[in-house]
Amino acid sequence: MNGFESLSKPLKPRSEVAIHTIHPTLEQKPRSKYNVPDWFNHNYAISHDAERSRNVSHQVRQDGRRLINETYNESWWNKHDNDVRISDRLDEIDKWRKTLEYTIQDIDREIQAIQTTKQQCERYLEHMRSPLDVALENHVTRDGRKAIDNVDDEAERELKKEVYVIDGIKRQLHQQVQTAFDQIARLTEAKQQLVRDLQDKHTAFAICEENLQLNEFSPNISYKPDPCRPIKGQITPEEWLAFSKYNKDRAEKEMYESTRLRENIFHTMGQSSSDLESQQKASEYSLRKRLHELERALTELEWQKKQTQEEILSNESDIERLEKAIRDKEPMIKLAMTRQENRHSRPGMDLVRDEVSYGLCDEIQQLKAEKRALEDQLKQAKHAWNILQQQLHRIEDEIAVKSNSIMLEKRALETRRRLNTEITPNTEVDRNRQLLNMDTSGLRPVLQSIY
């Protein structure tokens, strides 16, 4: 038994032992007393517990000092290892920064060279720019048709034929210019990717450099919530290296392709001439025919809208009458129910279930049935009203679609008036846009859909 357990047991009072008095006549006060051995045991337990507590405390203090030394050394070495890792990472990032900077300089020189070469080929396309521009603009304009009106109709097919005829004349020359333009776009895209990668590496270098300068005495350090959590978008060092290498290899590949293109772009294409009058008339005829069909459809929809609106007004009038009829039934039901309930107050033998009672019950049931029938009819009327409203909205939406299509068809016909008008570009930028049809962003998709 240890001292703490001995202290937990109460001492046995001496009052439980028989007390022998010398003077029987002397009254003893009732009080609890302990034995002398219990007193010694109590004092010994206190001393023993105190000594044991001091021993435990001494052991705890020694463990704490040892743990402090161990954790300090481990923390120091961990920080030292991470400082070395950050320094190595800085060297690797700096190496790739220089590589990307040299690659960007090379690609800038190649972009300038391919742009100069492209301009030497553009003069062969100037006299054929207007027909193709108009045809493609018609395509883009008609692509604005919505819903069911966006159909592959005769006008669409005739416009594609027109583009095919025009492109058959200038296909070779245009292919060289378009290829050069696409190559410039790819070079620019590769350069932008290199620039973004370089910017990211600048940012990463600054962050690593700042982290390397931080220590435990820095003023701007603090606890962070779960800093070791997995971050969305984190990649492995192998993926990081592969990404930068891919950007560099891609840029070098595009520069190689651009060099080959510049070597072949000086090939002279043959003279081109063709009569587009027949196809242009066919295209314009199909556009006017489609416009006439749309106008007829719009007239029909407007008539349907008018008839539907009239039916809605009639339906709303009937709904009001049904609602009034239902409201009129309520006082009659209340009257019949009140009469029947009042007759329940008749005394004694006068509480007869006579014909009046049967008549009032029949009247109540009949009125309830009539009200239910009116309510059912009202639901049907409202349902029909909802259907009419939906149909009206559908008609209005279709009218909007048809109106939009008519507007686009008229705009396409208006655009075709420029076919016999020579447009002189005001600036070099306008000239380039007209040559490559960049003012209408539908050149490439249309050509790809045809060929």
TIMAR-473243 format. One record per atom (N, C-alpha, C): residue in three letters; x, y, z. Coordinates in steps of 0.02 Angstrom, whole numbers, plus 50000, padded with zeros to 5 digits. Atoms other than C-alpha are relative to their C-alpha. Layout:
<atoms>
alaXYZ/...
</atoms>
This chain:
<atoms>
met500434994050000/met500005000050000/met500455006250000/asn499594994050002/asn500765016649947/asn499685005550042/gly500234994649956/gly500595033050035/gly499355003149978/phe500614996950025/phe499255039949920/phe499394995750016/glu500575004449985/glu498165024549950/glu499845000150074/ser500134999849927/ser498425025550137/ser499645006350018/leu500354993849984/leu497865043450134/leu499284999849978/ser500685000250025/ser496315038850041/ser499524996350047/lys500435003649953/lys495705027550184/lys499925004050063/pro500114996249939/pro494905036350334/pro500264996150061/leu499785003049937/leu495635033150506/leu499404997950041/lys500545002649959/lys494605023250625/lys499945004150064/pro500084995949939/pro493905034650761/pro500054995650062/arg499925003649936/arg494315029650936/arg499344999550036/ser500655000249967/ser492525032750986/ser499664993449988/glu500305006650012/glu492105015850911/glu500264994850049/val499735004649950/val493175007651047/val499705001750069/ala500304998849933/ala492465005651220/ala500455004350042/ile499644995349957/ile492995019751334/ile499854998350073/his500075001549929/his493315015351516/his500135006350040/thr499954993949959/thr493045029651631/thr500144998250073/ile499865000949929/ile493735031451805/ile499425002550043/his500574997149964/his492305042151862/his499384999049960/pro500605001450040/pro490705034751800/pro499515005750001/thr500494994649996/thr489755049851855/thr500185005949957/leu499784994350041/leu490795061451741/leu499764999049927/glu500275000550068/glu489915064651577/glu500545001549947/gln499514999150054/gln490985062851416/gln499655003249939/lys500274996850061/lys490715074051264/lys500064995349940/pro499975004450059/pro490315064551105/pro500465002949948/arg499524997650050/arg491835066750988/arg500394994149973/ser499625005450033/ser492855056150866/ser500735000650016/lys499295000149985/lys494625051150910/lys500324994349960/tyr499635004950039/tyr495985041450816/tyr500524996650044/asn499485003649964/asn497265028950871/asn500685003049986/val499324997350009/val499105033650893/val500334996849939/pro499695002750061/pro499695021350757/pro499745003249936/asp500284996650059/asp498505029550636/asp500325006749990/trp499694993350005/trp499295046250675/trp500694999349969/phe499345001050030/phe501045039550636/phe499954998149926/asn500095002150070/asn500445031050477/asn499825006049955/his500214994150039/his499645047250419/his500605004549985/asn499414995750011/asn501245057350443/asn500504996749952/tyr499545003550044/tyr502285043950357/tyr499765000249927/ala500284999850068/ala501115043750207/ala500135006749966/ile499884993450029/ile501295062450183/ile500725000749979/ser499284999450016/ser503195061550188/ser500174995749939/his499855004550057/his503255046550071/his499745002849934/asp500294997250061/asp502085054749944/asp500385006049976/ala499624994050019/ala503085070949946/ala500654998049967/glu499365002250029/glu504725061749913/glu499894996949932/arg500145003050065/arg503955051649773/arg499825005249948/ser500184994750047/ser503215067349692/ser500625003749977/arg499394996550020/arg504925075649695/arg500414995749951/asn499645004350046/asn505705060549611/asn499695000149929/val500354999850065/val504395060549474/val500145006649965/ser499874993550029/ser504625079249447/ser500715000549973/his499314999950023/his506515077049435/his500074996249934/gln499965003950061/gln506305063649303/gln499695003749940/val500344996150053/val505095074549203/val500455005649976/arg499574994650019/arg506315089049208/arg500594997649957/gln499445002750039/gln507735078149145/gln499784998049929/asp500275001750066/asp506645071449002/asp499885006249958/gly500124993850036/gly506155089048956/gly500635003149973/arg499374997350024/arg507955095048946/arg500294996049942/arg499765004150055/arg508435080148839/arg499605001249936/leu500424998950059/leu506945083048723/leu500145006749968/ile499844993450027/ile507385101448705/ile500634999649956/asn499385000650039/asn509155097148648/asn499894996149935/glu500115004150060/glu508555083748528/glu499605003849947/thr500414996450048/thr507205094448448/thr500365006049970/tyr499624994350027/tyr508365109448431/tyr500474997649945/asn499535002650051/asn509675099048339/asn499644997749937/glu500375002550058/glu508395090748228/glu499715005849959/ser500274994350035/ser507565107348186/ser500545003749961/trp499454996450034/trp509245115348144/trp500204996349936/trp499805003850059/trp509715101348026/trp499454999849947/asn500554999850048/asn507995101147946/asn500015006649961/lys499974993450033/lys508125119847911/lys500605000449953/his499404999950043/his509885117647844/his499894996049936/asp500135004150059/asp509345103647726/asp499535003649952/asn500474996550043/asn507875113847662/asn500315006249969/asp499644994450030/asp509005129047636/asp500404997649940/val499615002850056/val510115118147527/val499534998249942/arg500475001750053/arg508605111647432/arg499755006249964/ile500244993850032/ile507955129247402/ile500545003149957/ser499454997250040/ser509665134947343/ser500094996149935/asp499955004050061/asp509765120347221/asp499425001549952/arg500584998450041/arg508015124347161/arg500085006749966/leu499884993550030/leu508515142447131/leu500474999449941/asp499535000950056/asp509975136847023/asp499654996949940/glu500355003250055/glu508845125546920/glu499525004749965/ile500474995150030/ile507535138946895/ile500375005249960/asp499624994850035/asp508855151746846/asp500274997349934/lys499765002950062/lys509575139846717/lys499464999949947/trp500545000250048/trp507885137646635/trp499765007049981/arg500174993150018/arg507545156346643/arg500445002449943/lys499544997950053/lys509085159646537/lys499854996349935/thr500165003850061/thr508625145646416/thr499375002849966/leu500614997350029/leu506875152646393/leu500105006949971/glu499874993350027/glu507515170346368/glu500354999649933/tyr499665000850064/tyr508695164646229/tyr499514997549946/thr500485002750049/thr507285154846146/thr499505005449978/ile500474994550017/ile506115170046153/ile500335004849951/gln499654995750047/gln507425180646067/gln500034996949930/asp499995003450065/asp507605167745929/asp499325000149966/ile500675000350031/ile505735166245902/ile499765007049979/asp500164993250022/asp505545185245894/asp500325001549932/arg499684998950064/arg506805185745752/arg499664996149944/glu500345004150051/glu505895171745661/glu499315002949983/ile500654996950014/ile504205180345678/ile500085005949954/gln499874994250043/gln504905196145601/gln500174997749929/ala499815002350067/ala505655186245457/ala499404997249962/ile500575002950035/ile504045176645417/ile499495005349982/gln500464994550016/gln503005192645424/gln500245003749937/thr499734996650059/thr504165200845297/thr499884995849937/thr500105004450057/thr504035185745182/thr499264999849980/lys500735000250015/lys502125185245196/lys499775006149961/gln500214993850033/gln501945203245141/gln500184999949926/gln499805000350070/gln502855199344977/gln499524995849958/cys500485004250037/cys501495186644931/cys499305003049998/glu500684997549994/glu499975197044976/glu499765003949939/arg500214995850056/arg500005207944820/arg499644996049946/tyr500335004150050/tyr499395193244713/tyr499264998850016/leu500705001349980/leu497765192744806/leu499565006250001/glu500384993849989/glu497225210944807/glu499405000549953/his500544998950048/his496165210844648/his499434994950008/met500535004949990/met495155195544708/met499725000150071/arg500195000049929/arg494815200844886/arg499255001050010/ser500694998149986/ser493055207844868/ser499504994249994/pro500505005450005/pro492065192544803/pro500034995150058/leu499945004749945/leu492755180744932/leu499805003150066/asp500184996549938/asp492545193645069/asp499255000350008/val500734999549997/val490715196045026/val499694993250013/ala500295006749991/ala490355177445012/ala500104997550072/leu499885002249932/leu491175173745179/leu499615004150051/glu500404995949955/glu490315188345260/glu499274997850000/asn500675002850002/asn488665181245199/asn499944993850043/his500005005949957/his489115164845283/his499975001950073/val499984997949929/val489525173445446/val499355003350020/thr500634996649984/thr487965184245437/thr499444994950010/arg500545005049995/arg486835169245407/arg500124995150057/asp499885004149941/asp487675159945549/asp499665002850062/gly500364997049945/gly486755172045661/gly499284997850006/arg500685002749995/arg485125163045624/arg499944995650061/lys500115003549937/lys484375155045778/lys499514994249991/ala500495005549993/ala483465139045823/ala499904996449933/ile500175004050058/ile482555130345680/ile500195003449935/asp499844996550061/asp482985143945555/asp500734999049978/asn499305001250018/asn484825139045560/asn500054993449962/val500045006150041/val484605126445418/val500515000449943/asp499565000550059/asp485715120445278/asp499565000249938/asp500484999250054/asp484595127545141/asp500365001049933/glu499724999150067/glu484835130944957/glu500475006049998/ala499574994149998/ala485555148244991/ala500684998450031/glu499385001949968/glu486845140545107/glu500444996049952/arg499615004050048/arg487375128044974/arg500265004249943/glu499774995750056/glu487465141144837/glu500585004550023/leu499464995949975/leu488555152244946/leu500654995950007/lys499415004349997/lys489725137544978/lys500304998849931/lys499755000850069/lys489825134644791/lys500375006249977/glu499674993850020/glu490245152844767/glu500695000650031/val499344999949968/val491655151644894/val500474995149965/tyr499595005150034/tyr492265135944804/tyr500265002749933/val499794997250065/val492295144744634/val500545005250010/ile499514994749989/ile493215159744703/ile500664997050023/asp499385002849974/asp494455149144797/asp500374995949948/gly499665003550054/gly494795138644643/gly500475004549961/ile499594995250037/ile495525154344563/ile500625001950040/lys499464997249960/lys496595160444705/lys500254995350054/arg499855004649946/arg496835144744805/arg500754999450014/gln499285000949990/gln498695142944777/gln500315006150034/leu499724993949969/leu499095161044817/leu499755000750071/his500284999249933/his497925161444963/his500294994950049/gln499735005249956/gln498615145145031/gln500685002150029/gln499364997749976/gln500335152745043/gln499915005450054/val500104994649951/val499705168345133/val499694997250064/gln500335002749940/gln498555158445247/gln500474995650041/thr499525004249965/thr499925146045287/thr500495004350039/ala499554995449965/ala501085160445330/ala499655003150060/phe500374997049944/phe499735168345437/phe499924995050057/asp500075005049948/asp499415152045528/asp500674998650035/gln499345001249970/gln501275149745553/gln500175005650049/ile499884994449954/ile501395167145629/ile499594999150063/ala500435001149941/ala499945162845743/ala500304994650045/arg499705005349959/arg500795146845798/arg500645002450034/leu499394997249969/leu502445155845826/leu499825004750057/thr500214995449947/thr501535169245925/thr499744996150060/glu500265004149944/glu500635156046027/glu500574996650038/ala499435003149967/ala502265146946060/ala500395005150041/lys499654994749963/lys503075163446110/lys499625001850063/gln500404998449941/gln501625167546226/gln500074994750054/gln499915005449951/gln501805150646307/gln500685000550034/leu499344999049970/leu503665153746331/leu500005005950048/val500014994149957/val503315170946402/val499644998550065/arg500365001749939/arg502025164146523/arg500434995550044/asp499565004449962/asp503235150446574/asp500565003950033/leu499464996049973/leu504625163146597/leu499755004450058/gln500284995949946/gln503495174446701/gln499884995850062/asp500105004449942/asp503015159846811/asp500664998350034/lys499355001649969/lys504835155646836/lys500295006050035/his499794994049964/his505225173646881/his499655000450069/thr500384999849938/thr503845172847011/thr500244994650048/ala499765005549958/ala504425155847075/ala500705001550028/phe499334998349977/phe506225162147084/phe499975005150057/ala500064994949948/ala505695177347185/ala499754996950065/ile500285003249939/ile504685166447305/ile500544995850034/cys499475004249970/cys506115154047329/cys500555004350031/glu499484995649973/glu507355168247352/glu499785003250066/glu500264997149937/glu506255176247483/glu499994994850055/asn500015005349949/asn506025159547572/asn500714998450025/leu499315001449979/leu507915157047574/leu500255005250049/gln499794994649956/gln508135173747660/gln499645000050067/leu500385000249937/leu506855169947794/leu500364995750052/asn499755004049944/asn507385163547965/asn499505000550057/glu500475000249944/glu506585160648133/glu499915006750034/phe500054993449970/phe506875178848180/phe499685005149953/ser500314995450048/ser506035186348026/ser499335002550027/pro500624997249970/pro504585198048069/pro499374997849963/asn500605001450040/asn503415192047931/asn499854992649996/ile500185007149998/ile503255173747982/ile499424999250049/ser500595001149958/ser501685166848062/ser499754992949989/tyr500325006550009/tyr500655151148085/tyr499545000349940/lys500445000550058/lys499725145547929/lys499544994050009/pro500475005649992/pro498175134547924/pro500164994449951/asp499885006050039/asp498675117247863/asp500455001449939/pro499574998350057/pro500185122347756/pro500204994049959/cys499805006050037/cys500525104247705/cys499424996849962/arg500585002850034/arg498805101847627/arg500154999349925/pro499905000750073/pro498745095647446/pro499665005849963/ile500254994250038/ile498545110747330/ile499804997749931/lys500245001750067/lys497535109147172/lys500485002849948/gly499564997850052/gly498675110047022/gly500734998550012/gln499315001749987/gln500265103947106/gln500234994449953/ile499725005050046/ile501395093746992/ile500664997550029/thr499375002949979/thr502955083247011/thr500585003849967/pro499434996950033/pro504715089646972/pro500114997449929/glu499945002650067/glu504735078046822/glu499525003449952/glu500494996550042/glu503145086046755/glu500205007249988/trp499764993150008/trp503865103346786/trp500545000449947/leu499465000150048/leu505425099146688/leu499744998449930/ala500285002050065/ala504425090746549/ala499615005849969/phe500404994450026/phe503295106146533/phe500465005249969/ser499544995050028/ser504745118346509/ser500354997249938/lys499675003050058/lys505615106346391/lys499534999649940/tyr500495000250054/tyr504015104246292/tyr499925006949968/asn500064993250027/asn503825123246274/asn500615001849956/lys499404998550038/lys505625124846216/lys500024995949934/asp499995004150060/asp505505110146094/asp499475002149950/arg500544997850045/arg503855116446027/arg500205006449963/ala499784993850032/ala504575133745994/ala500534998549947/glu499495001750049/glu506095126145906/glu499704996649939/lys500335003350056/lys504965115145800/lys499635005049956/glu500354995050039/glu503895129945748/glu500485004549962/met499504996050036/met505445140045704/met500284996249941/tyr499765004150055/tyr506055125645597/tyr499484999849943/glu500534999950051/glu504365124545507/glu499955006849966/ser500034993350029/ser504365143345483/ser500575001249950/thr499434999350046/thr506095142645404/thr499874996449934/arg500175003750061/arg505505129345281/arg499475003749960/leu500534996450035/leu503955139545240/leu500295006149965/arg499704994150032/arg504995155145205/arg500404998049938/glu499625002350058/glu506065144945086/glu499554998349941/asn500465002150054/asn504525138944988/asn499495005349981/ile500544995450011/ile503415154244997/ile500115004549940/phe499854995850058/phe504285162944850/phe499794996749934/his500235003350061/his503545150444728/his499435004249968/thr500494995650034/thr502565160544598/thr499404995949976/met500625003350020/met500765155644574/met499775002849931/gly500244998050066/gly499905156344404/gly499465005450004/gln500514994850005/gln498785170244345/gln499304997050008/ser500685002549984/ser496985168744395/ser499485004549969/ser500574996350026/ser495395173744307/ser499394995449997/ser500605004150003/ser493615167544316/ser499395004549999/asp500624996350002/asp491855173444283/asp499544997550055/leu500415002049943/leu490835173244444/leu499275002349994/glu500674997050006/glu489265181444374/glu499444994850008/ser500535005149997/ser488275165244353/ser499884997750072/gln500085002549931/gln488625158844528/gln499755005450047/gln500234994649957/gln488355175844606/gln499255001149991/lys500734999350011/lys486635177144523/lys499624994350033/ala500335005649968/ala486195159644583/ala499975000950076/ser499994998949928/ser486715164044759/ser499505005450021/glu500464994549983/glu485735180344758/glu499274997749991/tyr500695002550010/tyr484185171644686/tyr499794995650059/ser500175004349944/ser484235158444824/ser499895004050064/leu500104995849941/leu484415172044956/leu499325003549997/arg500654996650005/arg482905181544889/arg499424995150008/lys500525005149991/lys481895165544879/lys499914998250073/arg500055001549928/arg482315161445059/arg499695005750039/leu500304994249967/leu481865179045112/leu499245000149990/his500725000350013/his480155177245029/his499664994650043/glu500285005349958/glu479855160745120/glu499965002250073/leu500004997649931/leu480315168645286/leu499465005250012/glu500524994849993/glu479155183445258/glu499314996850002/arg500645003549998/arg477705171545220/arg499914996550067/ala500065003349935/ala478075161545377/ala499875005050056/leu500114994949949/leu478145177545480/leu499285002549998/thr500704997850005/thr476445183045413/thr499534994950031/glu500415005349970/glu475685166245461/glu500055000050076/leu499914999949927/leu476425167245636/leu499655006050032/glu500354994249973/glu475745184745663/glu499254998950002/trp500725001649999/trp474005178645613/trp499844995250057/gln500095004849946/gln474165163945733/gln500045003550068/lys499934996349938/lys474715175845870/lys499365003950015/lys500614996149990/lys473195186845845/lys499424995450021/gln500545004649982/gln471995171945850/gln500104997250071/thr499865002749933/thr472845164946006/thr499855005250053/gln500144994749952/gln472735181646095/gln499255001050010/glu500734999549994/glu470885182746056/glu499714994250041/glu500245005849962/glu470615165146124/glu500185000750074/ile499804998949930/ile471585169746282/ile499535004850034/leu500474995349970/leu470455184646311/leu499334996750015/ser500645003549989/ser468905173746289/ser500074995250059/asn499895004749945/asn469645160746407/asn500025003650067/glu499974996249938/glu470025173946538/glu499315002350022/ser500694997949983/ser468225180146528/ser499614994150030/asp500335005949973/asp467585162446556/asp500264998250070/ile499725001449934/ile468765160146702/ile499705004650053/glu500304995349953/glu468085175846784/glu499284998050016/arg500695002049987/arg466305169446762/arg499974993850044/leu499975006049958/leu466755152546836/leu500175001850072/glu499824997949932/glu467595160846985/glu499425003550034/lys500594996649971/lys466055171847011/lys499464994950019/ala500505005149984/ala464915156547002/ala500194996250063/ile499775003649940/ile465985147747134/ile499895004450062/arg500124995549943/arg465915163047246/arg499265000550017/asp500724999549987/asp464025163947224/asp499744993750034/lys500235006149968/lys463855145847281/lys500135000150076/glu499815000249930/glu464705149147448/glu499455002750047/pro500554997849956/pro463295159847525/pro499414995250002/met500565004750002/met461995147147468/met500164993850043/ile499815005749958/ile462975133047549/ile499975001950074/lys500024997749931/lys463165143147708/lys499275000450025/leu500704999449981/leu461285146647708/leu499694993250015/ala500295006749989/ala460795128347690/ala500294996850062/met499695002949941/met462055122947821/met499755003350064/thr500254996549940/thr461465136347944/thr499284997950016/arg500695002249987/arg459645131447922/arg499994993050031/gln499995006849973/gln460055113147952/gln500264999950071/glu499714999849933/glu461125117148103/glu499525003150050/asn500484996849955/asn459795128648178/asn499444995250019/arg500545004749986/arg458495114748164/arg500214994650050/his499775004749950/his459595103848273/his499875002350071/ser500134997249934/ser459145115348418/ser499274999250022/arg500715001049980/arg457295110148420/arg499974995650061/pro500035003849936/pro456785103548594/pro499564993749993/gly500435005849988/gly456105086648642/gly499794996349937/met500285003950054/met454975077748524/met499955003949935/asp500014996150063/asp455045092048399/asp500634999049958/leu499395001350038/leu456785086148347/leu499874994249952/val500235005050048/val456025077048200/val500445000449937/arg499645000150064/arg457035071448048/arg499484999549944/asp500574999650046/asp455675077047930/asp500255001449929/glu499834998750070/glu455615081447747/glu500445006249993/val499584993950003/val456365098347783/val500744998150010/ser499315002149988/ser457915089847855/ser500304996549939/tyr499755003450060/tyr458055078247706/tyr500115004949943/gly499934995250054/gly457775092747589/gly500635004450007/leu499414995849988/leu459115103447671/leu500644996049988/cys499415004250012/cys460365088847668/cys500124999149925/asp499925000750072/asp459995085947485/asp500255006449968/glu499794993550027/glu460205104447451/glu500755001150013/ile499294999149984/ile461895104747541/ile500434995749955/gln499605004450042/gln462535089547447/gln500005002449927/gln500054997650069/gln461905096647282/gln500435006249989/leu499604993950006/leu462715113447314/leu500754998450000/lys499305001949999/lys464375105147359/lys500214996849934/ala499845003250063/ala464315094447203/ala500055005249944/glu499974994750051/glu463935109847097/glu500655004150007/lys499384996249989/lys465395119147177/lys500614996149976/arg499445004050023/arg466575104547145/arg500034999849924/ala500015000150072/ala466005103746965/ala500265006549971/leu499764993550023/leu466305122346944/leu500765000750011/glu499284999649987/glu468015120847025/glu500394995749950/asp499675004150050/asp468475106446910/asp500025003449932/gln500024996550063/gln467915116446762/gln500485006049999/leu499544994449995/leu468915131246825/leu500734997749991/lys499335002750010/lys470475120346836/lys500144998649926/gln499915001450071/gln470195114646658/gln500095006449959/ala499954993650035/ala469955132546601/ala500695003150011/lys499334997249986/lys471555138146688/lys500554996049964/his499515004150035/his472485123446616/his500025001849925/ala500034998050070/ala471875128246443/ala500325006949991/trp499704993350003/trp472395146246480/trp500774999550002/asn499285000949996/asn474135140446529/asn500284997349934/ile499775002750064/ile474285130246369/ile500005005549947/leu500024994550048/leu473735145446268/leu500575004950011/gln499454995449986/gln475015156246357/gln500674997049976/gln499395003250023/gln476385143546322/gln500055000349924/gln500004999850073/gln475875142746141/gln500125007049975/leu499894993050020/leu475825161746132/leu500735001850006/his499284998649991/his477585162746203/his500414996549946/arg499655003650053/arg478135149546079/arg499945003749934/ile500114996350062/ile477365159445936/ile500425006450001/glu499614993849996/glu478175175545998/glu500754998649992/asp499295001850009/asp479865166846012/asp500154998549927/glu499895001850070/glu479655160045837/glu499975006349956/ile500024993750037/ile479175177445774/ile500665003650006/ala499344996849991/ala480775184245851/ala500534996549959/val499515003650040/val481765170345768/val499935001749925/lys500114998450070/lys480955173745599/lys500195007249985/ser499814993050012/ser481185192545617/ser500765000749996/asn499264999850001/asn483025189845657/asn500264997149934/ser499785003150063/ser483205178345505/ser499895004749941/ile500154995350055/ile482355191045391/ile500505005750000/met499524994649995/met483495204745455/met500694997749974/leu499355002450022/leu485025193845423/leu500014998849924/glu500035001150073/glu484445188945247/glu500045006749963/lys499974993450032/lys484175207345204/lys500715002950006/arg499324997649992/arg485875211445275/arg500474996549951/ala499575003650048/ala486665197845167/ala499905002649929/leu500124997350067/leu485815204545011/leu500305007049993/glu499704993450001/glu486375222045056/glu500764999649992/thr499275000950005/thr488155215745075/thr500224998449929/arg499815002150068/arg488145208444900/arg500025005849950/arg499954994250044/arg487965225844826/arg500725002349993/arg499304997950004/arg489825228044859/arg500394995949950/leu499625004350045/leu490285214744731/leu500315003849942/asn499744996250057/asn490515227444591/asn500325006650022/thr499704993949974/thr491285240544704/thr500704998450025/glu499305000949980/glu493165241644725/glu500115003850065/ile499884996949935/ile493635245144906/ile500755000850009/thr499294998649990/thr495305253544932/thr500165000550074/pro499844999649929/pro496085250545102/pro500335006650018/asn499724993649977/asn496525265945201/asn500674999150032/thr499385001249964/thr497925258445304/thr500284993249982/glu499695006550011/glu499125243845296/glu499634994550039/val500375004949960/val498125235245434/val499354998049964/asp500615001650038/asp496505236745332/asp500174995849938/arg499805003950059/arg497435230045180/arg500124992750020/asn499875006849977/asn498025214845277/asn499354996450019/arg500645003149980/arg496295211745348/arg499594998149939/gln500395001650060/gln495495212545176/gln500314994249962/leu499675005450036/leu496795201245100/leu499874993250032/leu500095006349964/leu496585187945234/leu499294999150026/asn500705000449978/asn494725191445267/asn499964999550076/met500005000449927/met495115193945450/met499475004450032/asp500534995849972/asp493745207045470/asp499364995950011/thr500545004849986/thr492525192245465/thr500334993750026/ser499625005349967/ser493095178945584/ser499784993049978/gly500235006650021/gly492345164645482/gly500384997149942/leu499635002650058/leu493685161845349/leu500204992850008/arg499725006749993/arg494525146445415/arg499464994750009/pro500515005349993/pro492965136745473/pro499634998649935/val500375001050063/val492085139545306/val500424995949951/leu499575003650047/leu493565133845203/leu500104992850022/gln499915006949975/gln493825118645314/gln499374995949989/ser500625003850011/ser491995113845298/ser499904998149927/ile500085001450071/ile492135114445108/ile500504994849976/tyr499475004550023/tyr493785105645083/tyr500144994850053/
</atoms>
